[in-house]
Amino acid sequence: MGLGGYLTWAAAAREIYETYGVKMIPIEVHMGQSAAGDKIPLTRLVKSESFKNNPYVCQEFDGEHGLQVRLNGSSANYVEEEDFLKVVHKSDKHIIETICETVGIKNPTIKCDIFLDEKEEEKVEKILSTLPEKFITIEPHSNLEFTVNRSYPFEKWQSIVNDVLEKTDHKVVQIGTGPSLLKNVIDLRGKTSFREASAIIEASSCLVSTEGGLTHLATCTETTAVVVLTGYQAQKMVEYPSNVYVNISKHGPCGMKVSCPKCLKDAKEHDYKEVVNKVLSVIGEKEWA
């Protein structure tokens, strides 16, 4: 599970605390072997950067009462079936709703939380002091660990940057850890942690990216993300009210882990100006004719 996935569990932790008044204890259960050679279930506490400093999540077995929630259990998992080539997601509701239903919570708030500590805030303040007053954040790369099919062509990201710079008085700041740098952007790649990136997004007028960890992270802020969504997964399972979506898919959800010709075709044929217009709308600028 990626850091964005853990943020959805952090959202569930908030809902658990507000409903039951206890923290969430995130656990995973895996089959192990006893000293006698018997198979036994072994429980471990799940720790994540996304949970750090979170007042709703236990990160130590310290005797504090809480609700143990199994992160790799079948009922809370948003994956129904999976093999080497493909994954079938539970796509009838948002991931946060799927998780919350397993602990008896309905109609949760669909947003994530992250809590920076003082040291992180001080670091980000120094970075922000070097940035222009008006800027948008962009991450043109997709996490290929899960699938290649959430990607959008790099040259189209460059066209988006070019149009935003031409049409607005905003600069563009590239965040994340991607290997390739867009032209005419301010390079913050690798200069913040995932957590610290939330404060950079917060200070920006808009984030634009494909669906992934940073678009979950944006919901921890007051900043709207413009999200390019492919046919890999259903929009409903990842759609946040605070974000704006450009669904380029003409098929799916395919759930393909390996390269999907239809996803590639959709991305190749899509007019990037639809993304530009969404960005312009979010930051209060006139759209292209």
Secondary structure as a PSIPRED ss2 file (coil, helix, strand):
# PSIPRED VFORMAT (PSIPRED V4.0)

   1 M C   1.000  0.000  0.000
   2 G C   1.000  0.000  0.000
   3 L H   0.000  1.000  0.000
   4 G H   0.000  1.000  0.000
   5 G H   0.000  1.000  0.000
   6 Y H   0.000  1.000  0.000
   7 L H   0.000  1.000  0.000
   8 T H   0.000  1.000  0.000
   9 W H   0.000  1.000  0.000
  10 A H   0.000  1.000  0.000
  11 A H   0.000  1.000  0.000
  12 A H   0.000  1.000  0.000
  13 A H   0.000  1.000  0.000
  14 R H   0.000  1.000  0.000
  15 E H   0.000  1.000  0.000
  16 I H   0.000  1.000  0.000
  17 Y H   0.000  1.000  0.000
  18 E H   0.000  1.000  0.000
  19 T H   0.000  1.000  0.000
  20 Y H   0.000  1.000  0.000
  21 G C   1.000  0.000  0.000
  22 V C   1.000  0.000  0.000
  23 K E   0.000  0.000  1.000
  24 M E   0.000  0.000  1.000
  25 I E   0.000  0.000  1.000
  26 P E   0.000  0.000  1.000
  27 I E   0.000  0.000  1.000
  28 E E   0.000  0.000  1.000
  29 V E   0.000  0.000  1.000
  30 H E   0.000  0.000  1.000
  31 M E   0.000  0.000  1.000
  32 G E   0.000  0.000  1.000
  33 Q E   0.000  0.000  1.000
  34 S C   1.000  0.000  0.000
  35 A C   1.000  0.000  0.000
  36 A C   1.000  0.000  0.000
  37 G C   1.000  0.000  0.000
  38 D C   1.000  0.000  0.000
  39 K E   0.000  0.000  1.000
  40 I E   0.000  0.000  1.000
  41 P E   0.000  0.000  1.000
  42 L E   0.000  0.000  1.000
  43 T E   0.000  0.000  1.000
  44 R E   0.000  0.000  1.000
  45 L E   0.000  0.000  1.000
  46 V C   1.000  0.000  0.000
  47 K C   1.000  0.000  0.000
  48 S C   1.000  0.000  0.000
  49 E H   0.000  1.000  0.000
  50 S H   0.000  1.000  0.000
  51 F H   0.000  1.000  0.000
  52 K C   1.000  0.000  0.000
  53 N C   1.000  0.000  0.000
  54 N C   1.000  0.000  0.000
  55 P C   1.000  0.000  0.000
  56 Y C   1.000  0.000  0.000
  57 V E   0.000  0.000  1.000
  58 C C   1.000  0.000  0.000
  59 Q C   1.000  0.000  0.000
  60 E C   1.000  0.000  0.000
  61 F C   1.000  0.000  0.000
  62 D C   1.000  0.000  0.000
  63 G C   1.000  0.000  0.000
  64 E C   1.000  0.000  0.000
  65 H C   1.000  0.000  0.000
  66 G E   0.000  0.000  1.000
  67 L E   0.000  0.000  1.000
  68 Q E   0.000  0.000  1.000
  69 V E   0.000  0.000  1.000
  70 R E   0.000  0.000  1.000
  71 L C   1.000  0.000  0.000
  72 N C   1.000  0.000  0.000
  73 G C   1.000  0.000  0.000
  74 S C   1.000  0.000  0.000
  75 S C   1.000  0.000  0.000
  76 A C   1.000  0.000  0.000
  77 N C   1.000  0.000  0.000
  78 Y C   1.000  0.000  0.000
  79 V E   0.000  0.000  1.000
  80 E E   0.000  0.000  1.000
  81 E E   0.000  0.000  1.000
  82 E E   0.000  0.000  1.000
  83 D C   1.000  0.000  0.000
  84 F C   1.000  0.000  0.000
  85 L C   1.000  0.000  0.000
  86 K E   0.000  0.000  1.000
  87 V E   0.000  0.000  1.000
  88 V E   0.000  0.000  1.000
  89 H E   0.000  0.000  1.000
  90 K C   1.000  0.000  0.000
  91 S C   1.000  0.000  0.000
  92 D C   1.000  0.000  0.000
  93 K C   1.000  0.000  0.000
  94 H C   1.000  0.000  0.000
  95 I H   0.000  1.000  0.000
  96 I H   0.000  1.000  0.000
  97 E H   0.000  1.000  0.000
  98 T H   0.000  1.000  0.000
  99 I H   0.000  1.000  0.000
 100 C H   0.000  1.000  0.000
 101 E H   0.000  1.000  0.000
 102 T C   1.000  0.000  0.000
 103 V C   1.000  0.000  0.000
 104 G C   1.000  0.000  0.000
 105 I C   1.000  0.000  0.000
 106 K C   1.000  0.000  0.000
 107 N C   1.000  0.000  0.000
 108 P C   1.000  0.000  0.000
 109 T C   1.000  0.000  0.000
 110 I C   1.000  0.000  0.000
 111 K C   1.000  0.000  0.000
 112 C C   1.000  0.000  0.000
 113 D C   1.000  0.000  0.000
 114 I C   1.000  0.000  0.000
 115 F C   1.000  0.000  0.000
 116 L C   1.000  0.000  0.000
 117 D C   1.000  0.000  0.000
 118 E H   0.000  1.000  0.000
 119 K H   0.000  1.000  0.000
 120 E H   0.000  1.000  0.000
 121 E H   0.000  1.000  0.000
 122 E H   0.000  1.000  0.000
 123 K H   0.000  1.000  0.000
 124 V H   0.000  1.000  0.000
 125 E H   0.000  1.000  0.000
 126 K H   0.000  1.000  0.000
 127 I H   0.000  1.000  0.000
 128 L H   0.000  1.000  0.000
 129 S C   1.000  0.000  0.000
 130 T C   1.000  0.000  0.000
 131 L C   1.000  0.000  0.000
 132 P C   1.000  0.000  0.000
 133 E C   1.000  0.000  0.000
 134 K C   1.000  0.000  0.000
 135 F E   0.000  0.000  1.000
 136 I E   0.000  0.000  1.000
 137 T E   0.000  0.000  1.000
 138 I E   0.000  0.000  1.000
 139 E E   0.000  0.000  1.000
 140 P C   1.000  0.000  0.000
 141 H C   1.000  0.000  0.000
 142 S C   1.000  0.000  0.000
 143 N C   1.000  0.000  0.000
 144 L C   1.000  0.000  0.000
 145 E C   1.000  0.000  0.000
 146 F C   1.000  0.000  0.000
 147 T C   1.000  0.000  0.000
 148 V C   1.000  0.000  0.000
 149 N C   1.000  0.000  0.000
 150 R C   1.000  0.000  0.000
 151 S C   1.000  0.000  0.000
 152 Y C   1.000  0.000  0.000
 153 P C   1.000  0.000  0.000
 154 F H   0.000  1.000  0.000
 155 E H   0.000  1.000  0.000
 156 K H   0.000  1.000  0.000
 157 W H   0.000  1.000  0.000
 158 Q H   0.000  1.000  0.000
 159 S H   0.000  1.000  0.000
 160 I H   0.000  1.000  0.000
 161 V H   0.000  1.000  0.000
 162 N H   0.000  1.000  0.000
 163 D H   0.000  1.000  0.000
 164 V H   0.000  1.000  0.000
 165 L H   0.000  1.000  0.000
 166 E H   0.000  1.000  0.000
 167 K H   0.000  1.000  0.000
 168 T C   1.000  0.000  0.000
 169 D C   1.000  0.000  0.000
 170 H C   1.000  0.000  0.000
 171 K E   0.000  0.000  1.000
 172 V E   0.000  0.000  1.000
 173 V E   0.000  0.000  1.000
 174 Q E   0.000  0.000  1.000
 175 I C   1.000  0.000  0.000
 176 G C   1.000  0.000  0.000
 177 T C   1.000  0.000  0.000
 178 G C   1.000  0.000  0.000
 179 P C   1.000  0.000  0.000
 180 S C   1.000  0.000  0.000
 181 L C   1.000  0.000  0.000
 182 L C   1.000  0.000  0.000
 183 K C   1.000  0.000  0.000
 184 N C   1.000  0.000  0.000
 185 V C   1.000  0.000  0.000
 186 I E   0.000  0.000  1.000
 187 D E   0.000  0.000  1.000
 188 L C   1.000  0.000  0.000
 189 R C   1.000  0.000  0.000
 190 G C   1.000  0.000  0.000
 191 K C   1.000  0.000  0.000
 192 T C   1.000  0.000  0.000
 193 S C   1.000  0.000  0.000
 194 F H   0.000  1.000  0.000
 195 R H   0.000  1.000  0.000
 196 E H   0.000  1.000  0.000
 197 A H   0.000  1.000  0.000
 198 S H   0.000  1.000  0.000
 199 A H   0.000  1.000  0.000
 200 I H   0.000  1.000  0.000
 201 I H   0.000  1.000  0.000
 202 E H   0.000  1.000  0.000
 203 A H   0.000  1.000  0.000
 204 S C   1.000  0.000  0.000
 205 S C   1.000  0.000  0.000
 206 C C   1.000  0.000  0.000
 207 L E   0.000  0.000  1.000
 208 V E   0.000  0.000  1.000
 209 S E   0.000  0.000  1.000
 210 T E   0.000  0.000  1.000
 211 E C   1.000  0.000  0.000
 212 G C   1.000  0.000  0.000
 213 G H   0.000  1.000  0.000
 214 L H   0.000  1.000  0.000
 215 T H   0.000  1.000  0.000
 216 H H   0.000  1.000  0.000
 217 L H   0.000  1.000  0.000
 218 A H   0.000  1.000  0.000
 219 T H   0.000  1.000  0.000
 220 C H   0.000  1.000  0.000
 221 T C   1.000  0.000  0.000
 222 E C   1.000  0.000  0.000
 223 T C   1.000  0.000  0.000
 224 T C   1.000  0.000  0.000
 225 A E   0.000  0.000  1.000
 226 V E   0.000  0.000  1.000
 227 V E   0.000  0.000  1.000
 228 V E   0.000  0.000  1.000
 229 L E   0.000  0.000  1.000
 230 T C   1.000  0.000  0.000
 231 G C   1.000  0.000  0.000
 232 Y C   1.000  0.000  0.000
 233 Q C   1.000  0.000  0.000
 234 A C   1.000  0.000  0.000
 235 Q H   0.000  1.000  0.000
 236 K H   0.000  1.000  0.000
 237 M H   0.000  1.000  0.000
 238 V C   1.000  0.000  0.000
 239 E C   1.000  0.000  0.000
 240 Y C   1.000  0.000  0.000
 241 P C   1.000  0.000  0.000
 242 S C   1.000  0.000  0.000
 243 N C   1.000  0.000  0.000
 244 V E   0.000  0.000  1.000
 245 Y E   0.000  0.000  1.000
 246 V E   0.000  0.000  1.000
 247 N E   0.000  0.000  1.000
 248 I C   1.000  0.000  0.000
 249 S C   1.000  0.000  0.000
 250 K C   1.000  0.000  0.000
 251 H C   1.000  0.000  0.000
 252 G C   1.000  0.000  0.000
 253 P C   1.000  0.000  0.000
 254 C C   1.000  0.000  0.000
 255 G C   1.000  0.000  0.000
 256 M E   0.000  0.000  1.000
 257 K C   1.000  0.000  0.000
 258 V C   1.000  0.000  0.000
 259 S C   1.000  0.000  0.000
 260 C C   1.000  0.000  0.000
 261 P H   0.000  1.000  0.000
 262 K H   0.000  1.000  0.000
 263 C H   0.000  1.000  0.000
 264 L H   0.000  1.000  0.000
 265 K H   0.000  1.000  0.000
 266 D H   0.000  1.000  0.000
 267 A H   0.000  1.000  0.000
 268 K H   0.000  1.000  0.000
 269 E H   0.000  1.000  0.000
 270 H C   1.000  0.000  0.000
 271 D C   1.000  0.000  0.000
 272 Y C   1.000  0.000  0.000
 273 K H   0.000  1.000  0.000
 274 E H   0.000  1.000  0.000
 275 V H   0.000  1.000  0.000
 276 V H   0.000  1.000  0.000
 277 N H   0.000  1.000  0.000
 278 K H   0.000  1.000  0.000
 279 V H   0.000  1.000  0.000
 280 L H   0.000  1.000  0.000
 281 S H   0.000  1.000  0.000
 282 V H   0.000  1.000  0.000
 283 I C   1.000  0.000  0.000
 284 G C   1.000  0.000  0.000
 285 E C   1.000  0.000  0.000
 286 K C   1.000  0.000  0.000
 287 E C   1.000  0.000  0.000
 288 W C   1.000  0.000  0.000
 289 A C   1.000  0.000  0.000
